[in-house]
Amino acid sequence: MKHCLDDLALFGGPPCFSEPLHVGRPNLLKPHQLRTRIDEILDRRWFTNNGPYVEEFEQRIVQHLGVSHCVAVCSGTVALQILIRALELTGEVIVPSFTFVATAHALKWQGLTPVFCDIDPGTHNLDPDRIRSHITSRTSAILGVHLWGRPCDVDALGQLGEQYGLEVLFDAAHAFGCSYGGRMIGSNGRAEVFSFHATKFVNAIEGGAITTNDAELAGRLRLMRNFGFSGYDQVESVGTNGKMNEFSAAMGLTCLDSLDAILEINRRNDRLYRDCLSDVPSLSSIEYPKTERQNRQYVVLEVDPDAAGLSRDQLLKLLTAENVLARRYFYPGCHRMEPYRSLYPDAGRSLRVTEALADRVLLLPTGTSIGDDQIEIVGQILSFCIDHAVEIRRLL
């Protein structure tokens, strides 16, 4: 491995990896099971419209999460949009800016105003103490995001919702298989939304779901995902085409079959990264609640540029030169993306933690497509770059 570090691409040598290492490479441990399911779909010629695999996928999620209802849809973004419409939200919704832009877009798409609230620097989730100052007569809901699978302070958000008469819902795109208070995420607030995009812990290629213990809400969601149809030719309400197809459900079921194995790989990768970087104090790995279940789908570092001698973006450039395609989630924050940057140009003044974190966070490749030796080399690259920060800065 040492020769790889001696001729980093930055100094004219070949990159350490001939094939790129990606953040978010899809998990698929049992492709033969997926092929079997696809053959069955082709034989049945039932490709969509609430087929048997979609129903099985929903039931497996209900059982795994201990929730009453699961409504599978075509994406996590559509799940948010349908839930927002089903809850009849109006006016303003308080939401973090440090999240994937789909969270804000789902609100804006429905004609609502996302009100960006700052986050807790320790959890990267909405800071309950800051929410109160954003509540106005136009506020209808709080939309929390369980970032990196670390749960929001569900109880605090629920108390605020009860005090001010607000709906509380959660974007749980990162949090399948995680828990809060010893209970699996999925039944908090009025509903929680999952993403089964190809990059997620459980993937359905493209897909999403809404989980809830509210039977009446689940019924409305089922109508809305299928044009409002309640029967073969009976339409009860306005709806859209948000259905999950059978091929996506087959992929989702195949991932569920491998859930324990994927989780163990994620845990192993997380431990190995922590060991490799334990002597690099300028790179800190986020901590997870020790009493809760975690899917460990993300390896998240915070870069201290003063201690490292290099900024996060400089480290990213160096890693990319070595074919390590790390990512800077969620840069630069939703409030600095359009249309929000133009609509709310002063939002950053109240988002100091968000803006600082957006310049420090670095995600490293993990999941089932990376091995121990590769992780060790990534750790060595990072250590090498920081050890030689003075010389490297002259070349950047």
C-alpha positions in Angstrom: 0.0 0.0 0.0 2.8 2.4 0.8 3.8 2.8 -2.9 0.3 4.1 -3.6 0.8 6.9 -1.2 4.3 7.7 -2.4 3.1 8.6 -5.9 -0.2 10.3 -5.3 -1.8 11.5 -8.5 -1.3 15.1 -7.3 2.4 14.5 -7.6 2.3 13.0 -11.1 1.7 9.3 -10.3 -1.3 7.1 -11.1 -4.4 7.2 -8.8 -4.5 4.8 -5.9 -7.6 3.1 -7.3 -8.1 2.0 -10.9 -11.8 1.9 -10.4 -13.7 4.7 -8.5 -15.0 4.2 -5.0 -18.4 5.8 -4.8 -20.6 7.1 -1.9 -24.0 5.5 -2.3 -23.1 2.5 -4.4 -26.3 0.3 -4.4 -26.4 -2.6 -2.0 -27.3 -6.0 -3.7 -26.0 -9.1 -2.1 -28.4 -11.7 -3.6 -28.8 -10.9 -7.3 -30.0 -14.4 -8.0 -33.1 -13.8 -5.8 -33.8 -10.6 -7.7 -33.6 -12.4 -11.1 -36.0 -15.1 -9.8 -38.5 -12.4 -8.7 -38.2 -10.6 -12.0 -38.8 -13.8 -13.9 -42.0 -14.3 -11.8 -43.1 -10.7 -12.6 -42.6 -11.4 -16.3 -44.5 -14.6 -16.1 -47.4 -13.0 -14.3 -47.4 -9.9 -16.6 -48.5 -7.8 -13.6 -46.1 -5.0 -13.6 -47.8 -2.3 -11.6 -51.2 -1.3 -10.0 -50.7 -2.8 -6.5 -49.3 -6.1 -7.5 -48.4 -9.0 -5.1 -44.8 -7.9 -4.6 -45.8 -4.3 -3.7 -48.3 -5.8 -1.1 -45.6 -8.1 0.2 -43.1 -5.3 0.5 -45.6 -3.1 2.4 -46.4 -6.0 4.8 -42.7 -6.7 5.4 -42.1 -3.1 6.3 -45.1 -3.0 8.6 -43.7 -6.1 10.4 -40.1 -4.8 10.6 -41.0 -1.4 11.9 -43.9 -2.3 14.1 -46.2 0.2 12.5 -49.8 -0.2 11.5 -49.7 1.0 7.9 -47.3 1.3 5.1 -48.1 3.0 1.7 -45.5 2.3 -0.9 -44.9 4.8 -3.6 -42.6 5.6 -6.5 -40.1 7.8 -4.6 -39.4 9.4 -1.3 -40.1 12.8 -2.8 -43.5 11.8 -4.1 -44.2 10.3 -0.6 -43.5 13.7 1.0 -45.7 15.5 -1.6 -48.6 13.1 -1.1 -48.4 13.2 2.7 -48.2 17.0 2.6 -51.4 17.1 0.5 -53.2 14.5 2.6 -52.5 16.5 5.8 -53.9 19.6 4.1 -50.9 21.7 5.2 -51.0 25.4 4.4 -48.8 28.5 4.8 -45.4 27.8 6.3 -43.7 24.6 7.4 -40.5 24.7 9.6 -37.8 22.5 8.2 -34.0 22.3 8.3 -31.9 23.7 5.5 -29.2 21.0 6.1 -31.0 18.3 4.2 -31.4 17.0 0.7 -33.2 19.7 -1.4 -36.1 17.3 -2.1 -37.3 18.0 1.5 -37.8 21.7 0.7 -38.9 21.1 -2.9 -41.7 18.9 -1.7 -43.1 21.8 0.3 -42.6 24.4 -2.4 -44.1 22.1 -5.0 -47.3 22.1 -3.0 -47.4 25.9 -2.7 -46.1 26.0 0.8 -43.3 28.1 2.3 -40.3 26.2 3.8 -39.1 28.2 6.8 -35.5 27.1 7.4 -34.5 26.6 11.0 -31.0 26.0 12.3 -29.7 22.7 13.6 -28.0 21.3 16.6 -24.2 21.1 16.0 -24.0 17.8 17.8 -26.8 15.9 16.1 -27.1 17.8 12.7 -30.9 17.7 13.2 -33.4 20.4 13.9 -32.6 22.3 17.1 -35.9 22.3 19.1 -34.8 25.4 21.1 -34.6 27.4 17.8 -38.0 26.3 16.4 -40.2 28.4 18.7 -38.9 31.7 17.2 -39.9 30.6 13.7 -43.5 29.8 14.6 -46.0 32.3 13.2 -49.8 32.4 12.6 -49.1 30.9 9.2 -47.2 27.9 10.5 -49.0 24.6 10.0 -46.3 22.0 10.6 -42.8 21.0 11.7 -41.0 18.7 9.3 -38.1 17.0 11.0 -35.3 15.0 9.2 -33.6 12.1 10.8 -30.2 12.9 9.2 -27.7 10.1 8.8 -30.2 7.9 10.6 -29.7 9.7 13.9 -33.2 10.4 15.1 -34.6 13.9 15.7 -35.6 14.9 19.3 -39.0 13.4 18.5 -40.4 14.1 22.0 -39.4 17.8 21.9 -40.8 18.3 18.4 -44.0 16.6 19.4 -44.4 18.8 22.5 -44.0 21.9 20.3 -46.6 20.6 17.9 -49.0 19.9 20.7 -48.4 23.3 22.3 -48.9 25.3 19.0 -51.4 23.1 17.3 -49.0 22.0 14.5 -48.7 18.8 12.6 -45.4 17.0 13.1 -44.1 14.7 10.4 -40.7 13.3 9.6 -38.4 12.7 6.6 -36.9 9.4 7.5 -35.1 8.9 4.2 -31.8 8.0 6.0 -33.4 6.1 8.9 -34.8 2.8 7.8 -33.7 0.3 10.4 -32.9 2.9 13.1 -34.7 3.5 16.4 -35.8 6.3 18.8 -36.5 5.5 22.4 -36.0 1.8 21.6 -38.8 1.8 19.0 -38.1 1.6 15.3 -38.5 4.8 13.4 -41.7 4.7 11.4 -44.5 5.5 13.8 -43.5 9.0 15.0 -45.6 12.1 14.5 -48.6 11.8 12.1 -46.4 9.9 9.7 -42.9 9.3 8.5 -41.5 9.1 5.0 -38.8 6.7 3.8 -36.8 6.7 0.6 -35.8 3.5 -1.1 -33.6 5.2 -3.8 -30.7 3.2 -5.1 -28.3 4.9 -2.7 -30.2 4.0 0.5 -29.7 1.3 3.1 -32.7 -0.6 1.6 -33.1 0.2 -2.1 -35.9 -0.4 -4.5 -34.0 1.2 -7.4 -36.5 4.1 -7.1 -39.1 4.0 -4.4 -40.5 5.4 -1.2 -43.1 4.8 1.5 -45.2 6.6 4.1 -45.7 4.8 7.4 -48.3 5.7 10.0 -50.5 4.4 12.8 -53.4 6.5 11.5 -55.8 4.3 9.6 -57.9 7.2 8.2 -54.7 9.0 6.9 -53.4 5.7 5.4 -56.7 5.4 3.5 -56.4 8.9 2.1 -52.8 8.2 1.1 -53.7 5.1 -0.8 -56.4 6.9 -2.8 -54.1 9.8 -3.6 -51.2 7.6 -4.9 -53.5 6.1 -7.5 -55.5 9.0 -9.0 -58.1 8.8 -6.3 -59.4 5.4 -7.4 -61.2 3.4 -4.8 -62.4 0.8 -7.2 -62.1 -0.3 -10.8 -63.9 2.8 -12.2 -64.7 4.8 -9.1 -62.8 7.9 -8.3 -63.2 9.4 -4.8 -60.8 12.3 -4.8 -58.0 14.1 -6.6 -54.9 12.0 -6.8 -51.7 11.4 -8.8 -49.7 8.5 -10.2 -47.5 7.8 -7.3 -47.6 4.0 -7.3 -44.6 1.7 -6.8 -44.1 -0.9 -9.6 -43.5 -4.6 -9.1 -39.9 -4.4 -10.3 -39.0 -1.9 -7.6 -40.8 -3.9 -5.0 -38.9 -7.0 -6.1 -35.6 -5.1 -5.5 -36.8 -3.8 -2.2 -37.8 -7.3 -1.0 -34.4 -8.7 -2.1 -32.7 -6.0 0.0 -34.9 -6.8 2.9 -33.8 -10.5 2.6 -30.2 -9.3 3.1 -30.8 -6.7 5.8 -28.8 -8.3 8.5 -25.8 -8.9 6.3 -25.9 -5.4 4.9 -26.1 -4.0 8.4 -23.1 -6.0 9.6 -21.0 -4.8 6.6 -21.9 -1.2 7.4 -21.0 -1.7 11.0 -17.7 -3.3 10.1 -16.9 -0.5 7.6 -17.7 2.2 10.2 -15.5 0.5 12.8 -12.6 0.2 10.4 -12.8 3.8 9.3 -12.9 4.9 12.9 -9.8 2.8 13.7 -7.9 4.1 10.6 -8.6 7.7 11.5 -8.3 7.5 15.2 -4.9 9.2 15.2 -6.2 12.1 12.9 -7.9 14.5 15.4 -8.6 17.0 12.7 -11.1 14.6 11.3 -14.0 13.7 13.6 -16.5 11.0 12.9 -20.1 11.7 14.0 -21.3 9.8 17.0 -24.5 7.8 17.2 -26.7 7.2 20.2 -25.3 4.1 21.8 -28.7 2.9 23.1 -30.4 3.0 19.6 -30.3 0.8 16.6 -28.5 2.4 13.6 -28.1 1.3 10.0 -24.6 3.0 9.7 -25.3 3.6 6.0 -23.2 6.8 6.1 -19.6 7.4 7.1 -19.7 11.1 8.0 -16.6 13.2 8.9 -16.3 16.8 10.0 -13.1 18.4 8.9 -11.5 21.0 11.2 -9.6 23.1 8.6 -7.4 24.9 11.1 -6.2 21.6 12.7 -6.0 19.8 9.4 -4.2 22.5 7.5 -6.5 21.8 4.6 -10.1 22.6 4.0 -12.8 20.0 3.4 -12.9 21.0 -0.3 -9.1 20.6 -0.6 -9.3 17.1 0.9 -12.2 16.3 -1.5 -10.1 17.4 -4.4 -7.2 15.2 -3.3 -9.5 12.2 -2.7 -11.0 12.6 -6.1 -7.6 12.6 -7.7 -7.1 9.1 -6.2 -10.5 7.9 -7.5 -12.1 8.1 -4.1 -15.4 9.9 -4.9 -16.3 11.3 -1.5 -19.1 13.7 -1.2 -19.8 17.0 0.6 -23.4 16.5 1.8 -25.5 18.8 2.0 -23.5 21.6 0.5 -24.3 24.5 0.4 -27.6 24.1 2.3 -31.1 24.4 0.8 -31.3 28.1 1.6 -28.4 28.7 -0.8 -30.0 26.9 -3.7 -32.6 28.2 -6.0 -35.3 29.3 -5.7 -34.7 29.7 -2.0 -31.5 31.7 -2.4 -33.4 34.4 -4.3 -36.6 34.2 -2.3 -35.0 34.3 1.1 -31.6 36.1 0.6 -31.1 36.8 4.3 -31.9 33.2 5.6 -28.2 32.5 6.3 -28.2 35.1 9.1 -30.2 32.7 11.3 -28.5 29.5 10.0 -24.9 29.9 11.4 -24.6 26.3 12.5 -25.9 25.1 9.1 -23.5 27.2 7.1 -20.5 26.2 9.2 -21.4 22.5 9.0 -22.0 22.7 5.2 -18.3 23.6 4.8 -17.0 20.8 7.1 -18.9 17.6 6.3 -17.3 14.9 4.1 -18.9 11.5 3.4 -16.7 8.6 2.6 -17.5 5.5 0.4 -19.0 2.6 2.4 -21.6 -0.2 1.9 -21.3 -3.6 0.3 -19.1 -2.5 -2.6 -16.0 -1.6 -0.6 -13.6 -3.9 1.2 -11.3 -3.7 4.2 -8.2 -3.1 2.2 -9.8 -0.2 0.3 -11.0 1.4 3.5 -7.4 1.2 4.9 -6.0 2.9 1.9 -8.6 5.7 2.0 -7.6 6.2 5.7 -3.9 6.3 4.7 -4.6 8.9 1.9 -6.4 11.2 4.4 -3.6 10.8 7.0 -0.9 11.4 4.3 -2.6 14.5 3.0 -2.9 16.0 6.5 0.6 15.1 7.4 1.9 16.8 4.3 -0.6 19.7 4.3 2.0 22.4 4.1 3.6 21.0 0.9 0.2 20.1 -0.6 -1.2 23.6 -0.1 1.7 25.0 -2.3 0.5 22.7 -5.1 -3.2 23.3 -4.9 
